[in-house]
Amino acid sequence: MRALAMLALACLACAAHPEPAVPEGPSPAADALIEHAGSPEEKKELTAVRDQVDAEKRAEAAALDAEIARLERENAELRKRR
Protein backbone atom coordinates (compact mmCIF):
# COMPACT_ATOMS: atom_id res chain seq x y z
CA MET A 1 0.00 0.00 0.00
CA ARG A 2 2.80 2.39 0.92
CA ALA A 3 4.58 1.84 -2.40
CA LEU A 4 1.34 2.49 -4.29
CA ALA A 5 0.83 5.71 -2.36
CA MET A 6 4.39 6.84 -3.12
CA LEU A 7 3.94 6.03 -6.79
CA ALA A 8 0.68 7.99 -6.86
CA LEU A 9 2.41 10.91 -5.16
CA ALA A 10 5.21 10.92 -7.72
CA CYS A 11 2.71 10.75 -10.59
CA LEU A 12 0.70 13.63 -9.17
CA ALA A 13 3.81 15.77 -8.86
CA CYS A 14 4.85 15.02 -12.43
CA ALA A 15 1.38 15.65 -13.86
CA ALA A 16 0.93 19.06 -12.24
CA HIS A 17 0.30 21.83 -14.77
CA PRO A 18 3.44 23.83 -15.50
CA GLU A 19 3.51 27.44 -14.32
CA PRO A 20 5.51 30.25 -15.90
CA ALA A 21 7.78 30.32 -12.83
CA VAL A 22 8.57 27.58 -10.36
CA PRO A 23 6.58 28.40 -7.21
CA GLU A 24 8.27 28.45 -3.83
CA GLY A 25 7.39 26.01 -1.07
CA PRO A 26 6.07 22.47 -1.25
CA SER A 27 3.95 21.35 -4.17
CA PRO A 28 0.25 21.18 -3.27
CA ALA A 29 -0.35 18.26 -5.68
CA ALA A 30 -0.07 15.64 -2.93
CA ASP A 31 -1.66 17.56 -0.06
CA ALA A 32 -4.84 15.47 -0.04
CA LEU A 33 -2.87 12.23 -0.16
CA ILE A 34 -0.62 13.34 2.70
CA GLU A 35 -3.59 14.63 4.71
CA HIS A 36 -5.31 11.24 4.53
CA ALA A 37 -2.24 9.21 5.47
CA GLY A 38 -3.01 6.27 7.72
CA SER A 39 -0.40 7.05 10.36
CA PRO A 40 2.05 9.78 11.37
CA GLU A 41 4.87 7.58 9.99
CA GLU A 42 3.15 7.28 6.60
CA LYS A 43 2.49 11.03 6.59
CA LYS A 44 6.17 11.66 7.31
CA GLU A 45 7.24 9.29 4.50
CA LEU A 46 4.81 10.81 2.00
CA THR A 47 6.00 14.29 2.90
CA ALA A 48 9.61 13.20 2.40
CA VAL A 49 8.78 11.71 -1.01
CA ARG A 50 6.92 14.87 -2.01
CA ASP A 51 9.89 16.98 -0.97
CA GLN A 52 12.28 14.73 -2.91
CA VAL A 53 10.13 14.90 -6.06
CA ASP A 54 9.80 18.68 -5.64
CA ALA A 55 13.58 19.05 -5.38
CA GLU A 56 14.17 16.90 -8.45
CA LYS A 57 11.57 18.77 -10.51
CA ARG A 58 12.93 22.16 -9.41
CA ALA A 59 16.42 21.06 -10.47
CA GLU A 60 15.05 19.94 -13.85
CA ALA A 61 13.23 23.25 -14.26
CA ALA A 62 16.38 25.20 -13.42
CA ALA A 63 18.37 23.20 -15.97
CA LEU A 64 15.72 23.80 -18.63
CA ASP A 65 15.60 27.51 -17.78
CA ALA A 66 19.38 27.70 -18.18
CA GLU A 67 19.19 25.89 -21.52
CA ILE A 68 16.44 28.25 -22.72
CA ALA A 69 18.52 31.28 -21.72
CA ARG A 70 21.54 29.85 -23.56
CA LEU A 71 19.50 29.19 -26.69
CA GLU A 72 17.97 32.68 -26.58
CA ARG A 73 21.45 34.21 -26.36
CA GLU A 74 22.66 32.01 -29.21
CA ASN A 75 19.61 32.92 -31.29
CA ALA A 76 20.14 36.63 -30.68
CA GLU A 77 23.78 36.30 -31.71
CA LEU A 78 22.84 34.45 -34.91
CA ARG A 79 20.27 37.13 -35.78
CA LYS A 80 22.92 39.83 -35.39
CA ARG A 81 25.05 38.06 -38.00
CA ARG A 82 22.34 38.19 -40.69
Biopython code that builds the backbone (N, CA, C, O; Angstrom):
import numpy as np
from Bio.PDB.StructureBuilder import StructureBuilder

atoms = [
    (1, "MET", "N", (0.825, -1.193, 0.000)),
    (1, "MET", "CA", (0.000, 0.000, 0.000)),
    (1, "MET", "C", (0.870, 1.259, 0.000)),
    (1, "MET", "O", (0.588, 2.226, -0.708)),
    (2, "ARG", "N", (1.926, 1.225, 0.804)),
    (2, "ARG", "CA", (2.797, 2.394, 0.917)),
    (2, "ARG", "C", (3.474, 2.689, -0.422)),
    (2, "ARG", "O", (3.583, 3.847, -0.825)),
    (3, "ALA", "N", (3.925, 1.643, -1.105)),
    (3, "ALA", "CA", (4.581, 1.836, -2.402)),
    (3, "ALA", "C", (3.605, 2.417, -3.420)),
    (3, "ALA", "O", (3.977, 3.268, -4.228)),
    (4, "LEU", "N", (2.363, 1.959, -3.379)),
    (4, "LEU", "CA", (1.345, 2.486, -4.286)),
    (4, "LEU", "C", (1.089, 3.958, -4.003)),
    (4, "LEU", "O", (0.936, 4.758, -4.927)),
    (5, "ALA", "N", (1.043, 4.312, -2.729)),
    (5, "ALA", "CA", (0.830, 5.714, -2.364)),
    (5, "ALA", "C", (1.989, 6.581, -2.822)),
    (5, "ALA", "O", (1.777, 7.696, -3.297)),
    (6, "MET", "N", (3.218, 6.079, -2.686)),
    (6, "MET", "CA", (4.388, 6.845, -3.121)),
    (6, "MET", "C", (4.407, 7.005, -4.634)),
    (6, "MET", "O", (4.765, 8.063, -5.153)),
    (7, "LEU", "N", (4.019, 5.945, -5.337)),
    (7, "LEU", "CA", (3.943, 6.028, -6.793)),
    (7, "LEU", "C", (2.889, 7.045, -7.216)),
    (7, "LEU", "O", (3.115, 7.837, -8.131)),
    (8, "ALA", "N", (1.743, 7.020, -6.553)),
    (8, "ALA", "CA", (0.683, 7.985, -6.864)),
    (8, "ALA", "C", (1.154, 9.405, -6.599)),
    (8, "ALA", "O", (0.862, 10.317, -7.372)),
    (9, "LEU", "N", (1.887, 9.592, -5.501)),
    (9, "LEU", "CA", (2.414, 10.910, -5.162)),
    (9, "LEU", "C", (3.378, 11.402, -6.236)),
    (9, "LEU", "O", (3.315, 12.560, -6.649)),
    (10, "ALA", "N", (4.257, 10.535, -6.681)),
    (10, "ALA", "CA", (5.213, 10.918, -7.719)),
    (10, "ALA", "C", (4.497, 11.257, -9.023)),
    (10, "ALA", "O", (4.867, 12.210, -9.708)),
    (11, "CYS", "N", (3.477, 10.479, -9.365)),
    (11, "CYS", "CA", (2.715, 10.750, -10.592)),
    (11, "CYS", "C", (1.974, 12.076, -10.499)),
    (11, "CYS", "O", (1.926, 12.832, -11.469)),
    (12, "LEU", "N", (1.405, 12.355, -9.349)),
    (12, "LEU", "CA", (0.705, 13.626, -9.165)),
    (12, "LEU", "C", (1.658, 14.806, -9.323)),
    (12, "LEU", "O", (1.316, 15.808, -9.951)),
    (13, "ALA", "N", (2.828, 14.684, -8.763)),
    (13, "ALA", "CA", (3.807, 15.769, -8.861)),
    (13, "ALA", "C", (4.250, 15.980, -10.299)),
    (13, "ALA", "O", (4.446, 17.117, -10.728)),
    (14, "CYS", "N", (4.408, 14.904, -11.039)),
    (14, "CYS", "CA", (4.846, 15.017, -12.432)),
    (14, "CYS", "C", (3.748, 15.543, -13.343)),
    (14, "CYS", "O", (4.036, 16.184, -14.354)),
    (15, "ALA", "N", (2.500, 15.278, -12.999)),
    (15, "ALA", "CA", (1.382, 15.652, -13.856)),
    (15, "ALA", "C", (0.858, 17.051, -13.567)),
    (15, "ALA", "O", (-0.050, 17.518, -14.255)),
    (16, "ALA", "N", (1.401, 17.719, -12.579)),
    (16, "ALA", "CA", (0.927, 19.063, -12.244)),
    (16, "ALA", "C", (1.131, 19.986, -13.447)),
    (16, "ALA", "O", (2.111, 19.856, -14.180)),
    (17, "HIS", "N", (0.212, 20.902, -13.639)),
    (17, "HIS", "CA", (0.300, 21.831, -14.765)),
    (17, "HIS", "C", (1.480, 22.764, -14.574)),
    (17, "HIS", "O", (1.672, 23.306, -13.485)),
    (18, "PRO", "N", (2.275, 22.959, -15.624)),
    (18, "PRO", "CA", (3.436, 23.834, -15.504)),
    (18, "PRO", "C", (3.010, 25.294, -15.354)),
    (18, "PRO", "O", (2.038, 25.736, -15.966)),
    (19, "GLU", "N", (3.737, 26.016, -14.547)),
    (19, "GLU", "CA", (3.507, 27.440, -14.324)),
    (19, "GLU", "C", (4.635, 28.205, -15.006)),
    (19, "GLU", "O", (5.683, 27.625, -15.290)),
    (20, "PRO", "N", (4.446, 29.477, -15.269)),
    (20, "PRO", "CA", (5.514, 30.248, -15.897)),
    (20, "PRO", "C", (6.783, 30.296, -15.048)),
    (20, "PRO", "O", (7.888, 30.317, -15.590)),
    (21, "ALA", "N", (6.638, 30.313, -13.733)),
    (21, "ALA", "CA", (7.784, 30.324, -12.833)),
    (21, "ALA", "C", (7.575, 29.208, -11.810)),
    (21, "ALA", "O", (6.444, 28.872, -11.460)),
    (22, "VAL", "N", (8.674, 28.648, -11.343)),
    (22, "VAL", "CA", (8.568, 27.577, -10.358)),
    (22, "VAL", "C", (8.178, 28.201, -9.020)),
    (22, "VAL", "O", (8.914, 29.031, -8.486)),
    (23, "PRO", "N", (7.021, 27.805, -8.474)),
    (23, "PRO", "CA", (6.581, 28.397, -7.210)),
    (23, "PRO", "C", (7.457, 27.957, -6.042)),
    (23, "PRO", "O", (8.068, 26.889, -6.079)),
    (24, "GLU", "N", (7.509, 28.770, -5.031)),
    (24, "GLU", "CA", (8.268, 28.452, -3.825)),
    (24, "GLU", "C", (7.430, 27.562, -2.924)),
    (24, "GLU", "O", (6.205, 27.527, -3.036)),
    (25, "GLY", "N", (8.086, 26.855, -2.043)),
    (25, "GLY", "CA", (7.395, 26.011, -1.074)),
    (25, "GLY", "C", (7.019, 24.660, -1.646)),
    (25, "GLY", "O", (7.263, 24.378, -2.819)),
    (26, "PRO", "N", (6.424, 23.827, -0.805)),
    (26, "PRO", "CA", (6.073, 22.475, -1.254)),
    (26, "PRO", "C", (4.939, 22.484, -2.263)),
    (26, "PRO", "O", (4.050, 23.334, -2.225)),
    (27, "SER", "N", (4.995, 21.509, -3.171)),
    (27, "SER", "CA", (3.954, 21.348, -4.171)),
    (27, "SER", "C", (2.646, 20.939, -3.505)),
    (27, "SER", "O", (2.653, 20.058, -2.645)),
    (28, "PRO", "N", (1.528, 21.549, -3.874)),
    (28, "PRO", "CA", (0.248, 21.178, -3.271)),
    (28, "PRO", "C", (-0.389, 19.935, -3.913)),
    (28, "PRO", "O", (-1.454, 19.496, -3.480)),
    (29, "ALA", "N", (0.256, 19.370, -4.938)),
    (29, "ALA", "CA", (-0.347, 18.257, -5.678)),
    (29, "ALA", "C", (-0.665, 17.063, -4.790)),
    (29, "ALA", "O", (-1.637, 16.353, -5.048)),
    (30, "ALA", "N", (0.117, 16.827, -3.766)),
    (30, "ALA", "CA", (-0.065, 15.639, -2.930)),
    (30, "ALA", "C", (-0.679, 15.949, -1.573)),
    (30, "ALA", "O", (-0.741, 15.072, -0.711)),
    (31, "ASP", "N", (-1.133, 17.178, -1.369)),
    (31, "ASP", "CA", (-1.661, 17.560, -0.059)),
    (31, "ASP", "C", (-2.780, 16.643, 0.424)),
    (31, "ASP", "O", (-2.789, 16.236, 1.585)),
    (32, "ALA", "N", (-3.710, 16.318, -0.446)),
    (32, "ALA", "CA", (-4.838, 15.471, -0.044)),
    (32, "ALA", "C", (-4.349, 14.069, 0.326)),
    (32, "ALA", "O", (-4.824, 13.474, 1.294)),
    (33, "LEU", "N", (-3.412, 13.555, -0.439)),
    (33, "LEU", "CA", (-2.869, 12.233, -0.161)),
    (33, "LEU", "C", (-2.141, 12.220, 1.184)),
    (33, "LEU", "O", (-2.301, 11.287, 1.971)),
    (34, "ILE", "N", (-1.352, 13.241, 1.440)),
    (34, "ILE", "CA", (-0.620, 13.342, 2.699)),
    (34, "ILE", "C", (-1.596, 13.522, 3.866)),
    (34, "ILE", "O", (-1.432, 12.918, 4.926)),
    (35, "GLU", "N", (-2.602, 14.353, 3.653)),
    (35, "GLU", "CA", (-3.587, 14.632, 4.711)),
    (35, "GLU", "C", (-4.318, 13.364, 5.147)),
    (35, "GLU", "O", (-4.653, 13.211, 6.321)),
    (36, "HIS", "N", (-4.564, 12.464, 4.209)),
    (36, "HIS", "CA", (-5.313, 11.241, 4.527)),
    (36, "HIS", "C", (-4.411, 10.045, 4.811)),
    (36, "HIS", "O", (-4.855, 8.901, 4.722)),
    (37, "ALA", "N", (-3.163, 10.295, 5.146)),
    (37, "ALA", "CA", (-2.240, 9.210, 5.471)),
    (37, "ALA", "C", (-2.766, 8.433, 6.675)),
    (37, "ALA", "O", (-3.399, 8.995, 7.569)),
    (38, "GLY", "N", (-2.492, 7.139, 6.681)),
    (38, "GLY", "CA", (-3.015, 6.272, 7.722)),
    (38, "GLY", "C", (-2.343, 6.421, 9.076)),
    (38, "GLY", "O", (-2.938, 6.076, 10.097)),
    (39, "SER", "N", (-1.135, 6.921, 9.107)),
    (39, "SER", "CA", (-0.402, 7.051, 10.364)),
    (39, "SER", "C", (0.561, 8.225, 10.268)),
    (39, "SER", "O", (0.859, 8.697, 9.170)),
    (40, "PRO", "N", (1.049, 8.698, 11.409)),
    (40, "PRO", "CA", (2.047, 9.775, 11.365)),
    (40, "PRO", "C", (3.311, 9.354, 10.599)),
    (40, "PRO", "O", (3.928, 10.173, 9.918)),
    (41, "GLU", "N", (3.689, 8.079, 10.713)),
    (41, "GLU", "CA", (4.866, 7.584, 9.991)),
    (41, "GLU", "C", (4.644, 7.651, 8.488)),
    (41, "GLU", "O", (5.528, 8.081, 7.746)),
    (42, "GLU", "N", (3.461, 7.224, 8.032)),
    (42, "GLU", "CA", (3.145, 7.282, 6.605)),
    (42, "GLU", "C", (3.099, 8.725, 6.128)),
    (42, "GLU", "O", (3.566, 9.034, 5.032)),
    (43, "LYS", "N", (2.543, 9.603, 6.940)),
    (43, "LYS", "CA", (2.487, 11.026, 6.585)),
    (43, "LYS", "C", (3.898, 11.593, 6.435)),
    (43, "LYS", "O", (4.179, 12.366, 5.518)),
    (44, "LYS", "N", (4.782, 11.192, 7.358)),
    (44, "LYS", "CA", (6.167, 11.656, 7.305)),
    (44, "LYS", "C", (6.853, 11.139, 6.037)),
    (44, "LYS", "O", (7.575, 11.888, 5.378)),
    (45, "GLU", "N", (6.636, 9.875, 5.693)),
    (45, "GLU", "CA", (7.239, 9.293, 4.497)),
    (45, "GLU", "C", (6.704, 9.943, 3.229)),
    (45, "GLU", "O", (7.467, 10.240, 2.309)),
    (46, "LEU", "N", (5.400, 10.163, 3.180)),
    (46, "LEU", "CA", (4.812, 10.806, 2.000)),
    (46, "LEU", "C", (5.332, 12.228, 1.839)),
    (46, "LEU", "O", (5.605, 12.675, 0.725)),
    (47, "THR", "N", (5.465, 12.927, 2.942)),
    (47, "THR", "CA", (5.997, 14.287, 2.901)),
    (47, "THR", "C", (7.434, 14.277, 2.398)),
    (47, "THR", "O", (7.825, 15.135, 1.606)),
    (48, "ALA", "N", (8.221, 13.306, 2.859)),
    (48, "ALA", "CA", (9.609, 13.200, 2.401)),
    (48, "ALA", "C", (9.680, 12.901, 0.904)),
    (48, "ALA", "O", (10.515, 13.465, 0.198)),
    (49, "VAL", "N", (8.806, 12.016, 0.420)),
    (49, "VAL", "CA", (8.782, 11.709, -1.015)),
    (49, "VAL", "C", (8.361, 12.937, -1.807)),
    (49, "VAL", "O", (8.951, 13.238, -2.844)),
    (50, "ARG", "N", (7.348, 13.646, -1.328)),
    (50, "ARG", "CA", (6.919, 14.874, -2.011)),
    (50, "ARG", "C", (8.066, 15.871, -2.094)),
    (50, "ARG", "O", (8.299, 16.477, -3.139)),
    (51, "ASP", "N", (8.777, 16.035, -0.991)),
    (51, "ASP", "CA", (9.889, 16.978, -0.970)),
    (51, "ASP", "C", (11.002, 16.553, -1.920)),
    (51, "ASP", "O", (11.622, 17.394, -2.570)),
    (52, "GLN", "N", (11.256, 15.247, -2.000)),
    (52, "GLN", "CA", (12.280, 14.732, -2.913)),
    (52, "GLN", "C", (11.871, 14.976, -4.366)),
    (52, "GLN", "O", (12.682, 15.428, -5.174)),
    (53, "VAL", "N", (10.624, 14.678, -4.693)),
    (53, "VAL", "CA", (10.126, 14.900, -6.056)),
    (53, "VAL", "C", (10.165, 16.391, -6.386)),
    (53, "VAL", "O", (10.559, 16.776, -7.486)),
    (54, "ASP", "N", (9.754, 17.231, -5.427)),
    (54, "ASP", "CA", (9.804, 18.676, -5.644)),
    (54, "ASP", "C", (11.225, 19.135, -5.946)),
    (54, "ASP", "O", (11.442, 19.922, -6.867)),
    (55, "ALA", "N", (12.187, 18.649, -5.178)),
    (55, "ALA", "CA", (13.584, 19.052, -5.383)),
    (55, "ALA", "C", (14.080, 18.614, -6.754)),
    (55, "ALA", "O", (14.758, 19.375, -7.445)),
    (56, "GLU", "N", (13.746, 17.394, -7.147)),
    (56, "GLU", "CA", (14.167, 16.899, -8.455)),
    (56, "GLU", "C", (13.538, 17.716, -9.581)),
    (56, "GLU", "O", (14.216, 18.069, -10.545)),
    (57, "LYS", "N", (12.261, 18.014, -9.463)),
    (57, "LYS", "CA", (11.574, 18.768, -10.514)),
    (57, "LYS", "C", (12.067, 20.213, -10.567)),
    (57, "LYS", "O", (12.157, 20.793, -11.649)),
    (58, "ARG", "N", (12.389, 20.799, -9.411)),
    (58, "ARG", "CA", (12.926, 22.161, -9.410)),
    (58, "ARG", "C", (14.305, 22.183, -10.079)),
    (58, "ARG", "O", (14.633, 23.119, -10.809)),
    (59, "ALA", "N", (15.104, 21.146, -9.824)),
    (59, "ALA", "CA", (16.423, 21.062, -10.470)),
    (59, "ALA", "C", (16.265, 20.911, -11.978)),
    (59, "ALA", "O", (16.999, 21.538, -12.743)),
    (60, "GLU", "N", (15.315, 20.088, -12.414)),
    (60, "GLU", "CA", (15.052, 19.940, -13.854)),
    (60, "GLU", "C", (14.594, 21.257, -14.458)),
    (60, "GLU", "O", (15.028, 21.626, -15.550)),
    (61, "ALA", "N", (13.722, 21.966, -13.758)),
    (61, "ALA", "CA", (13.229, 23.251, -14.259)),
    (61, "ALA", "C", (14.361, 24.261, -14.365)),
    (61, "ALA", "O", (14.426, 25.020, -15.332)),
    (62, "ALA", "N", (15.247, 24.277, -13.385)),
    (62, "ALA", "CA", (16.384, 25.200, -13.425)),
    (62, "ALA", "C", (17.307, 24.876, -14.596)),
    (62, "ALA", "O", (17.806, 25.778, -15.267)),
    (63, "ALA", "N", (17.529, 23.589, -14.837)),
    (63, "ALA", "CA", (18.373, 23.198, -15.975)),
    (63, "ALA", "C", (17.721, 23.601, -17.292)),
    (63, "ALA", "O", (18.398, 24.091, -18.196)),
    (64, "LEU", "N", (16.425, 23.399, -17.403)),
    (64, "LEU", "CA", (15.722, 23.796, -18.628)),
    (64, "LEU", "C", (15.728, 25.309, -18.802)),
    (64, "LEU", "O", (15.892, 25.801, -19.918)),
    (65, "ASP", "N", (15.552, 26.051, -17.712)),
    (65, "ASP", "CA", (15.605, 27.514, -17.785)),
    (65, "ASP", "C", (16.975, 27.984, -18.261)),
    (65, "ASP", "O", (17.074, 28.910, -19.066)),
    (66, "ALA", "N", (18.030, 27.341, -17.761)),
    (66, "ALA", "CA", (19.384, 27.701, -18.177)),
    (66, "ALA", "C", (19.588, 27.391, -19.662)),
    (66, "ALA", "O", (20.203, 28.175, -20.385)),
    (67, "GLU", "N", (19.076, 26.261, -20.106)),
    (67, "GLU", "CA", (19.191, 25.892, -21.522)),
    (67, "GLU", "C", (18.422, 26.872, -22.401)),
    (67, "GLU", "O", (18.904, 27.262, -23.465)),
    (68, "ILE", "N", (17.233, 27.270, -21.963)),
    (68, "ILE", "CA", (16.438, 28.248, -22.720)),
    (68, "ILE", "C", (17.188, 29.566, -22.821)),
    (68, "ILE", "O", (17.248, 30.169, -23.893)),
    (69, "ALA", "N", (17.761, 30.018, -21.710)),
    (69, "ALA", "CA", (18.515, 31.275, -21.720)),
    (69, "ALA", "C", (19.706, 31.182, -22.673)),
    (69, "ALA", "O", (19.993, 32.128, -23.407)),
    (70, "ARG", "N", (20.397, 30.039, -22.660)),
    (70, "ARG", "CA", (21.538, 29.853, -23.560)),
    (70, "ARG", "C", (21.089, 29.891, -25.014)),
    (70, "ARG", "O", (21.728, 30.532, -25.848)),
    (71, "LEU", "N", (19.999, 29.211, -25.315)),
    (71, "LEU", "CA", (19.497, 29.188, -26.691)),
    (71, "LEU", "C", (19.010, 30.569, -27.138)),
    (71, "LEU", "O", (19.181, 30.942, -28.298)),
    (72, "GLU", "N", (18.410, 31.317, -26.230)),
    (72, "GLU", "CA", (17.968, 32.676, -26.581)),
    (72, "GLU", "C", (19.164, 33.568, -26.893)),
    (72, "GLU", "O", (19.129, 34.358, -27.836)),
    (73, "ARG", "N", (20.234, 33.435, -26.088)),
    (73, "ARG", "CA", (21.452, 34.214, -26.363)),
    (73, "ARG", "C", (22.056, 33.815, -27.708)),
    (73, "ARG", "O", (22.455, 34.666, -28.502)),
    (74, "GLU", "N", (22.115, 32.511, -27.945)),
    (74, "GLU", "CA", (22.659, 32.005, -29.207)),
    (74, "GLU", "C", (21.819, 32.492, -30.385)),
    (74, "GLU", "O", (22.362, 32.890, -31.415)),
    (75, "ASN", "N", (20.512, 32.461, -30.236)),
    (75, "ASN", "CA", (19.615, 32.918, -31.288)),
    (75, "ASN", "C", (19.808, 34.406, -31.557)),
    (75, "ASN", "O", (19.842, 34.830, -32.712)),
    (76, "ALA", "N", (19.933, 35.190, -30.506)),
    (76, "ALA", "CA", (20.143, 36.630, -30.676)),
    (76, "ALA", "C", (21.463, 36.895, -31.407)),
    (76, "ALA", "O", (21.535, 37.771, -32.270)),
    (77, "GLU", "N", (22.494, 36.142, -31.059)),
    (77, "GLU", "CA", (23.784, 36.304, -31.710)),
    (77, "GLU", "C", (23.697, 35.926, -33.196)),
    (77, "GLU", "O", (24.268, 36.613, -34.043)),
    (78, "LEU", "N", (23.005, 34.869, -33.505)),
    (78, "LEU", "CA", (22.840, 34.453, -34.909)),
    (78, "LEU", "C", (22.044, 35.488, -35.697)),
    (78, "LEU", "O", (22.337, 35.722, -36.869)),
    (79, "ARG", "N", (21.061, 36.102, -35.086)),
    (79, "ARG", "CA", (20.272, 37.130, -35.781)),
    (79, "ARG", "C", (21.104, 38.369, -36.051)),
    (79, "ARG", "O", (20.895, 39.047, -37.057)),
    (80, "LYS", "N", (22.033, 38.670, -35.179)),
    (80, "LYS", "CA", (22.917, 39.830, -35.391)),
    (80, "LYS", "C", (23.793, 39.614, -36.620)),
    (80, "LYS", "O", (24.133, 40.572, -37.315)),
    (81, "ARG", "N", (24.152, 38.388, -36.888)),
    (81, "ARG", "CA", (25.053, 38.059, -38.005)),
    (81, "ARG", "C", (24.374, 38.154, -39.355)),
    (81, "ARG", "O", (25.060, 38.231, -40.373)),
    (82, "ARG", "N", (23.071, 38.152, -39.401)),
    (82, "ARG", "CA", (22.341, 38.189, -40.694)),
    (82, "ARG", "C", (22.544, 39.460, -41.404)),
    (82, "ARG", "O", (22.006, 39.651, -42.494)),
]
sb = StructureBuilder()
sb.init_structure("model")
sb.init_model(0)
sb.init_chain("A")
sb.init_seg("    ")
for serial, (resi, resn, name, xyz) in enumerate(atoms, 1):
    if name == "N":
        sb.init_residue(resn, " ", resi, " ")
    sb.init_atom(name, np.array(xyz, "f"), 0.0, 1.0, " ", f" {name:<3s}", serial, name[0])
structure = sb.get_structure()
